[in-house]
Amino acid sequence: MAFGAGPVAATLLGMLTAIGGGIMRDILVMEIPSVLRTELYAVAALTGAAMVVLGRMLHLPPPAAAISGAVLCFALRFTAMRRGWQLPTAGPPQQSGE
């Protein structure tokens, strides 16, 4: 946002920055990136980034916006891991009974 990015672009860039390292790690060790599996990983990063952008739009001090986004992201990811929350996955198309 400091360089003129809009709220949507800033949120998406924040999410991509948060998950990019994990994607690169998984690719380098030849695994399917965890963001492409059912784990609630990118959604937590997107929520945290959105909180930071919202805080900046509400003119909160940058450290307060960053801390609130990090806490929200951590809390969502931790809760998802503890409760076993997962994202839905697409299955094979169902065959119609002919």
N, C-alpha and C positions, 0 to 999 in steps of 0.2 A: 504494500500500500504506500510505502514511502517513495516508491518509484513510479507512482501513478496507476498501479493496477487496481482494477475495480474489486468490489467485495467477492464476487464469484471467482474471478481469476486468482485472487489472493488466497481464498479458501482452498481451491484445487491445487495451487502450488504448495501450500502448506501441507496438504495431505500427501502429495507426491514426494515432497522432501522427507516426510516422516516414514513412508513405506519404501522409499528408493533403496536405502541401504540394505534392508532385509531382502528385497528382490535380487539385488546384486549378489548378496551372500548365497542365496539359494541357487542362483544360476551358476555361480562359480563352483559349488559343490554338486552340481548336476541333479538338483532336486526340483520338484514343482514348487514355485514360489508359494509361500504360505498365504499370501494375499489372494491367491487364486483358489484356495481351498475353502472350506466352510467356516473357518475361524473368523470371529468378529474382530478383525484387525484393521482393515482400511476404514471401516465405519467409525471406529473409535478415533482414528487419526482425523477423519473428516469432521467429526463432532468437535474435537479439540481445536482444530484449525478454525472452524466456524465460530467457536467461542472467542478465540483471539481476535478475529476480524470484528465480531460484534463489540467486543470490549474497546477496540480502537475506534469504531464508529461512535461509541458512546463517550469517547474522549476520556477513557480511563487511562491512568498512567501505564506505559508499556510493560513494566514489570508485573503489575497487577493483572493485566490482560493475559500475559504469557503464563503466569502461575495458574490462573483460573482455567485456562485452556489445558494446561498440562495435568492439572488435578482431575478435570472432567474426563480427559482421555484415559488416564490411568485408572480412574474409578470404573469407567465403562468396560475397559478391557479386563480388569481384575474381576469384576462382577461376572462378566461373560465366562471367564475361565472357571470361576468357582461354581457357577450354576449350570455350566455346560451349554450355554447359549451358542447356537450356530446359525449361520445364514442358510437359507434354502439353496439347494443345488438343482440344476436342470437334469432331469433323467432322460433316458431314451424315449423317443416318441412312442405313444401307445398305438398299437395296431387296431384298426376297427374290425369288428367281427363280421366277416363276410360269409 
